[in-house]
Amino acid sequence: MRLMLAVHGFPPAAGGGTEIYVHDLARCLRDDFGDEVLVLAREADAARPELAVRREEREGLRLVFVNNTFRAGRSFADTYRNAAITELAARVAEEFAPDAVHVHHLTGLSTDLVGALAAAGLPVIVTLNDYWLMCQRGQLLDLDYERCPGPWPEGCARCLHTELAAAAERLRHVREVLERARFLLAPSPTLRRKFLDLGLDGARLRLVEQGIDHRPFRRVTRARSDRLRLGFAGSLMVSKAPHVALDAFGGLPEGAAMLTLYGAYAPYHGDDRYRERLEPLLARPGVRHAGAVPHARMAEAFAEMDVLVVPSIWIENAPFVIREAFVAGVPVVASDLGGMRDLVDPETSGLLFIPGDAADLRRALRRLLEEPELLPWLRRGIPAVKTIQQDAAETRERHRAPGPAVAADAMGAR
């Protein structure tokens, strides 16, 4: 089978959950099933010409990168629609002649490529890995870091500093783009509900769990410790809210626990002020900032944790890090919100706390210190997690199965 995947970045340059998942899925399709796989991905290198194309073969995969730093943009629409990238995708598809196309993320690429490839007669499936298609900021957090109940044009115009008509046009266009896919995949009930609220057809919007590569976790041995080892894994950015974990940790009995943060600072839409808030918290006794860890070593990091803390204040989809923690046998204490709530069964595989409430998180962590049987109980309650091999097998069948008809007219850039 020949499959073309489209995504907004690819490891090692891009290391978010979606990018890692696409890498693992592509490798599995190639190595375990013998499929030919081509990945079209965006990269952002200010030292290279805008929209320059780079081709590479790596790990048995064909990779096509397009350089997009948005320097060529002249309008708000140019931040999500790009005629040159749409044409590149069409040329790549014509050369590769895939049996199917699977779009995983379109940030930095072009929303029009869904319609263009569908118009070329290719079956296109879109996985909704976050909220970017409905929220260009990606996480449904407004300028005040409050959770957005939208989207709606007035709110989008404020957040994106654009005109009301331009914001309304983006939402209209996105609905049209999604109607061009054979069907859509949502990795969590929360995300599925949000896109149903956007007016999508529920029969075409399917709930599908994503897989994890279990193999790295089989090669590590869990170390023992006389203290409760708490871990945070992810970018140190305001939406991930590591400050909540740090504030909660600061109120625990001294010496009873330690907190290690795996991840690097990341500005939020260009705003790097959060670093100033975190630096004094990271200097507290019992806190260790391990910095960015290559994904290949994350199994070792999980082996040094007793509990993963996921304190995000945004409505996460289906956090990759939670599913990896479960594969590693690590219970999770998470915000009672969105995809975190979907994954963590309270009092069974983890604990939930009020989002953004350090005192409530501290209460949950104190329970782990004061109730000796709680942590072993939660470990026993961790659910099975789909393997990447199971996911790849289902992906192949999904692309072979017939899907609903879509209109044949192309959606060219305007």
C-alpha positions in Angstrom: 0.0 0.0 0.0 1.2 3.5 -0.8 0.3 6.2 1.8 0.9 9.9 1.8 0.9 11.6 5.2 0.8 15.4 5.8 1.8 17.0 9.1 3.1 20.3 10.4 6.5 19.0 11.5 8.6 15.9 11.7 11.2 14.6 14.2 13.8 15.3 15.2 13.3 19.0 14.4 9.7 18.9 15.7 9.0 16.9 18.8 5.4 17.4 19.8 3.0 14.5 20.4 1.4 14.7 16.9 4.7 14.8 15.2 6.1 11.8 17.2 2.9 9.9 16.6 3.1 10.4 12.8 6.7 9.4 12.8 6.0 6.2 14.7 3.0 5.4 12.6 4.9 6.0 9.4 7.8 3.8 10.6 5.4 1.0 11.6 3.6 1.1 8.3 6.9 0.8 6.5 8.7 -1.7 8.8 5.9 -3.9 10.0 3.6 -3.9 6.9 6.0 -3.1 4.1 4.0 -0.1 2.9 5.6 2.7 0.9 5.1 5.9 2.9 5.7 9.6 1.9 5.5 12.3 4.5 4.8 15.9 3.5 5.9 18.2 6.4 6.5 21.9 7.0 9.7 23.2 8.4 10.6 26.7 9.5 14.2 27.8 8.8 14.7 31.6 8.4 18.1 30.9 6.9 16.6 29.1 3.9 14.5 30.6 1.0 10.8 30.9 1.7 8.8 27.9 0.3 12.0 26.1 -0.6 11.5 22.3 -1.0 13.8 19.7 0.5 13.6 16.0 -0.2 15.1 13.3 2.0 15.0 9.6 2.5 15.3 8.4 6.1 14.4 5.2 7.9 12.9 3.9 4.7 10.5 6.9 4.5 10.3 9.5 1.7 10.2 12.9 3.3 9.3 16.2 1.5 9.7 19.4 3.5 8.5 22.8 2.5 10.0 25.8 4.3 7.3 28.2 5.5 8.1 31.0 8.0 5.2 33.1 6.7 7.5 35.8 5.4 5.6 35.7 2.1 2.2 36.3 3.7 0.3 39.4 2.8 -3.1 38.8 4.4 -4.7 37.0 7.3 -5.9 34.3 4.9 -2.2 33.7 3.9 -1.6 32.3 7.4 -3.7 29.2 6.7 -4.1 29.0 2.9 -1.1 28.9 0.6 -1.5 28.3 -3.1 2.1 27.4 -3.6 2.0 24.7 -0.9 -1.3 23.4 -2.3 0.3 23.1 -5.7 3.3 21.4 -4.2 1.1 18.8 -2.4 -0.7 18.1 -5.7 2.6 17.6 -7.6 4.0 15.4 -4.8 0.8 13.3 -4.9 0.9 13.0 -8.7 4.5 11.8 -8.6 4.1 9.4 -5.7 0.6 8.1 -6.7 -0.6 7.2 -3.2 -3.5 4.9 -2.6 -4.7 7.3 0.0 -3.8 10.5 1.9 -3.9 11.0 5.6 -3.8 14.6 6.9 -2.7 14.9 10.5 -2.1 18.7 10.8 -2.1 21.6 8.4 -0.4 24.4 10.4 2.2 25.9 8.2 0.9 24.0 5.2 -2.3 24.9 3.5 -5.9 24.0 4.3 -6.7 24.0 0.5 -4.6 20.8 0.0 -7.5 18.7 1.4 -9.8 19.8 -1.4 -7.1 19.8 -4.1 -6.1 16.1 -3.4 -9.8 15.0 -3.1 -10.5 16.7 -6.4 -7.6 14.7 -7.9 -9.5 11.5 -7.0 -7.5 10.6 -3.9 -9.4 9.5 -0.7 -8.4 11.9 2.0 -8.8 11.2 5.7 -8.2 14.0 8.3 -7.3 13.4 11.9 -8.2 16.3 14.2 -5.2 16.3 16.5 -6.0 19.5 18.2 -8.3 22.6 17.7 -6.1 24.5 15.1 -8.7 24.1 12.4 -11.3 25.9 14.5 -8.8 28.1 16.5 -5.7 29.4 14.8 -4.1 29.8 18.2 -4.5 26.1 18.5 -5.6 25.6 22.1 -8.8 27.6 22.5 -7.1 29.9 25.0 -7.8 33.6 24.6 -5.4 36.5 25.0 -6.0 36.4 28.8 -5.3 32.7 28.9 -8.9 31.9 29.6 -10.6 28.9 28.0 -12.6 30.0 25.0 -16.2 28.7 24.8 -16.2 29.4 21.0 -15.1 29.6 18.4 -17.1 32.6 17.2 -16.1 35.3 14.8 -16.0 38.2 17.3 -13.8 36.2 19.7 -11.5 35.0 16.9 -11.1 38.5 15.5 -10.0 39.8 18.9 -7.5 37.0 19.5 -6.1 37.1 16.0 -6.0 40.9 15.6 -8.0 40.7 12.4 -11.3 42.0 11.0 -14.5 40.3 11.9 -15.2 39.4 8.3 -11.8 37.7 8.0 -12.4 35.7 11.1 -15.8 34.6 10.0 -14.5 33.6 6.6 -11.9 31.4 8.2 -14.5 29.5 10.1 -16.7 29.1 7.0 -13.7 27.9 5.0 -12.7 25.4 7.6 -16.2 23.8 7.6 -15.9 23.5 3.8 -12.4 22.0 4.0 -13.6 19.3 6.5 -16.6 18.4 4.3 -14.1 17.5 1.5 -12.5 14.6 3.6 -14.0 11.1 3.2 -14.3 11.1 7.0 -12.7 12.7 10.1 -11.0 11.1 13.1 -11.1 12.4 16.6 -8.7 10.9 19.2 -10.9 12.0 22.2 -14.6 12.4 23.0 -13.9 15.9 24.1 -12.5 16.9 20.7 -15.2 15.1 18.8 -17.9 17.1 20.8 -16.2 20.4 20.0 -16.1 19.7 16.3 -19.7 18.5 16.3 -20.5 21.9 17.9 -18.9 23.4 14.8 -21.7 21.8 12.7 -19.9 18.7 11.3 -21.8 15.6 10.4 -21.5 13.1 13.3 -21.7 10.1 11.0 -18.4 11.2 9.3 -16.6 12.2 12.6 -15.3 9.0 14.1 -13.8 8.5 17.6 -10.5 6.6 17.1 -7.9 5.9 19.8 -4.3 6.4 18.7 -1.5 3.9 19.3 1.8 4.2 21.1 5.1 2.4 20.3 5.5 0.1 23.4 8.9 -1.2 22.4 11.1 1.4 24.1 9.3 0.8 27.4 10.2 -2.9 27.4 13.9 -2.1 27.5 14.0 -0.1 30.8 13.9 -1.1 34.4 12.1 0.9 37.0 14.3 2.2 39.7 13.3 2.4 43.4 13.2 5.5 45.6 12.5 6.3 49.2 10.7 9.5 48.1 7.6 10.0 46.0 8.9 11.0 42.5 6.7 13.4 40.7 7.3 14.2 37.0 6.2 16.8 34.5 6.9 16.2 30.8 6.2 18.8 28.1 7.1 22.3 27.0 7.5 24.8 29.8 4.7 27.1 28.5 1.8 28.9 30.1 -0.9 26.6 28.6 0.8 23.5 30.0 0.9 25.3 33.4 4.0 23.7 35.1 3.7 26.6 37.6 0.6 24.9 39.0 2.6 21.7 39.7 5.5 23.7 41.2 3.2 25.7 43.4 1.5 22.5 44.6 4.8 20.8 45.2 6.0 23.8 47.3 3.4 23.0 50.0 4.3 19.3 50.5 6.2 18.2 53.5 9.9 18.9 53.0 11.9 15.9 51.8 8.8 13.7 51.2 8.8 14.1 47.5 10.8 15.4 44.5 9.6 16.9 41.3 11.5 16.6 38.0 10.4 18.6 35.0 11.4 17.3 31.5 11.1 19.9 28.9 12.4 23.2 27.6 11.0 26.7 27.8 8.7 27.6 24.9 7.2 31.1 24.3 3.5 31.2 23.8 2.7 32.8 20.5 5.9 34.8 20.8 5.3 35.8 24.5 8.3 34.6 26.6 7.4 36.3 29.9 6.4 33.0 31.4 10.0 32.2 31.8 10.4 34.9 34.5 7.5 33.4 36.5 9.0 29.9 36.4 12.7 30.5 37.1 12.3 31.2 40.9 9.9 28.2 41.2 12.4 25.9 39.6 15.1 26.9 42.1 13.1 25.5 45.0 14.5 22.6 47.1 13.4 19.2 45.7 12.8 20.5 42.2 15.0 19.4 39.3 14.7 20.8 35.8 16.1 18.1 33.5 15.6 20.2 30.3 14.6 18.9 27.0 14.9 15.1 26.7 15.1 13.4 23.3 12.0 11.3 22.8 14.1 8.2 22.4 15.0 8.6 26.1 11.6 9.3 27.4 11.1 5.7 28.5 14.0 6.2 30.8 12.5 9.4 32.2 9.2 7.6 33.0 11.2 4.8 34.7 12.3 7.5 37.2 8.7 8.7 38.0 6.1 7.3 40.4 3.5 9.7 39.2 3.1 12.0 36.1 1.5 15.4 36.8 -0.4 17.0 33.9 -1.6 20.4 35.0 -2.6 21.9 31.6 -5.2 24.7 31.7 -6.2 24.3 28.0 -8.7 21.7 26.9 -6.2 19.0 25.8 -7.2 16.5 23.1 -5.7 13.1 24.0 -2.3 13.8 25.5 0.4 11.6 24.1 2.3 12.0 27.4 -0.6 10.4 29.4 -0.8 7.4 27.1 3.0 7.0 27.3 2.9 7.2 31.1 0.3 4.4 31.1 2.5 2.2 28.9 5.3 2.9 31.4 3.1 1.8 34.3 2.9 5.4 35.7 -0.4 6.7 37.2 -1.4 10.2 36.3 -2.6 13.2 38.3 -4.2 15.6 35.8 -6.5 18.6 35.4 -10.2 17.6 35.4 -10.6 18.9 31.9 -11.1 17.7 28.3 -8.9 14.9 27.0 -7.2 14.6 30.3 -10.5 13.7 32.0 -11.2 11.4 29.1 -8.1 9.3 29.6 -7.7 9.3 33.4 -10.2 7.2 35.3 -10.3 8.9 38.8 -9.4 6.7 41.7 -8.6 3.9 39.3 -5.7 5.0 37.0 -5.0 8.4 38.5 -6.5 11.4 40.2 -8.1 14.6 38.9 -7.9 18.1 40.3 -9.6 21.4 39.6 -7.8 23.0 36.6 -5.4 25.7 37.6 -5.9 25.1 41.4 -2.6 24.4 43.0 -4.2 23.8 46.4 -6.4 21.1 45.0 -3.5 19.5 43.2 -1.6 19.6 46.5 -4.5 17.9 48.2 -4.3 15.1 45.6 -0.5 14.7 46.0 -0.8 14.6 49.8 -3.1 11.6 49.4 -0.3 9.8 47.6 1.9 10.5 50.6 -0.6 9.8 53.3 -2.4 6.7 51.8 0.3 4.0 51.3 -2.0 1.7 49.3 -3.2 4.4 46.9 -0.2 4.4 44.5 -0.1 0.6 44.1 -3.9 0.6 43.6 -3.6 3.2 40.8 -0.8 1.3 39.1 -3.0 -1.8 39.0 -5.8 0.3 37.5 -3.8 1.5 34.5 -5.7 0.6 31.3 -4.2 -1.2 28.3 -3.0 1.2 25.6 -3.3 0.5 21.9 0.0 -0.4 20.3 1.3 1.4 17.2 1.1 -1.9 15.4 -2.6 -2.2 16.1 -3.1 1.4 15.1 -1.2 0.9 11.8 -3.3 -2.2 11.0 -6.5 -0.3 11.6 -5.2 2.7 9.5 -4.6 0.4 6.6 -8.1 -1.1 6.8 -9.6 2.3 7.2 -8.0 3.6 4.0 -9.1 0.5 2.1 -12.7 0.8 3.3 -15.2 2.8 1.3 -16.2 6.2 2.6 -18.9 8.7 1.9 -18.8 10.5 -1.4 -17.4 14.1 -1.5 -17.9 16.8 -4.0 -15.4 16.7 -6.9 -14.7 20.4 -7.5 -11.3 21.6 -6.4 -10.9 24.2 -3.6 -8.2 26.4 -5.1 -6.7 29.3 -3.2 -8.6 32.5 -3.5 
